[in-house]
Amino acid sequence: MKIELTSPNSSLESIFSEPSQLITLDANLLIPPDRSLFGVRALPFKFFHEVWLEPVFTAFPRLPEEVISSSQPQELPYTFLQMLFDS
């Protein structure tokens, strides 16, 4: 993967400048990366929660509410998100 670092990411700048806008969220954003097939140890969930999920939900406090209210069926996302906050 090639990462371009010479100019700011306009999409991220837009989200940070106007966090109340509607954004599309991929479920993979909520799943800890697992590179164990490549010999890299998986991140402990507690670490992933502290360094990724908490900051995302702090920056976008309505995100869990939006995920729950727009999902069908509601039981699965609610259970997953509830597990995150209960852990």
C-alpha positions in Angstrom: 0.0 0.0 0.0 1.3 3.4 -0.9 0.5 6.3 1.5 0.6 9.8 0.1 2.0 12.2 2.8 2.8 15.3 0.8 -0.6 17.0 1.0 -3.5 16.9 3.5 -6.3 14.5 3.0 -9.3 16.8 2.1 -11.9 14.2 3.2 -10.4 14.1 6.7 -10.1 17.9 6.9 -13.7 18.1 5.9 -14.8 15.7 8.6 -12.7 17.4 11.3 -13.9 20.9 10.4 -17.6 19.9 10.3 -18.1 16.7 12.5 -21.9 17.0 12.3 -22.0 16.2 8.6 -23.3 12.8 7.5 -20.5 10.4 6.7 -20.6 6.8 5.5 -19.1 4.3 8.0 -17.7 1.0 7.0 -18.1 -1.7 9.7 -14.4 -2.5 9.3 -13.6 0.7 11.1 -14.9 -1.0 14.3 -13.1 -4.3 13.8 -9.5 -4.6 15.2 -7.0 -5.3 12.5 -5.6 -8.9 12.5 -2.4 -9.5 10.5 -1.7 -12.8 12.2 -1.6 -14.5 8.8 1.5 -12.4 8.0 3.2 -13.3 11.3 2.2 -10.0 13.0 0.6 -10.4 16.4 -3.0 -9.2 16.6 -3.8 -6.0 18.6 -5.3 -6.7 22.0 -8.9 -5.5 22.0 -8.3 -3.3 25.0 -5.5 -1.5 23.2 -7.6 -1.1 20.1 -10.5 0.2 22.2 -8.3 2.8 23.9 -6.3 4.1 20.9 -8.9 3.9 18.2 -12.6 3.4 19.3 -12.6 5.8 22.2 -11.1 8.7 20.2 -13.4 8.1 17.3 -16.5 8.0 19.5 -15.3 11.0 21.5 -14.7 13.0 18.3 -18.1 11.8 16.9 -20.3 11.2 19.9 -23.5 10.5 17.8 -21.8 7.8 15.8 -23.0 4.8 18.0 -26.5 6.3 18.0 -26.5 6.6 14.2 -25.1 3.1 13.7 -27.9 1.7 16.0 -30.7 3.7 14.5 -29.9 3.0 10.9 -29.2 -0.8 11.2 -31.5 -3.7 10.4 -31.9 -5.8 12.4 -31.1 -3.6 15.4 -30.2 -6.4 17.8 -26.8 -7.2 16.1 -25.2 -3.7 16.0 -26.6 -2.9 19.5 -25.1 -6.0 20.9 -21.7 -5.3 19.3 -21.6 -1.7 20.4 -22.9 -2.5 23.9 -20.0 -5.0 24.2 -17.6 -2.3 23.2 -18.8 0.1 25.9 -19.2 -2.6 28.5 -15.6 -3.9 28.1 
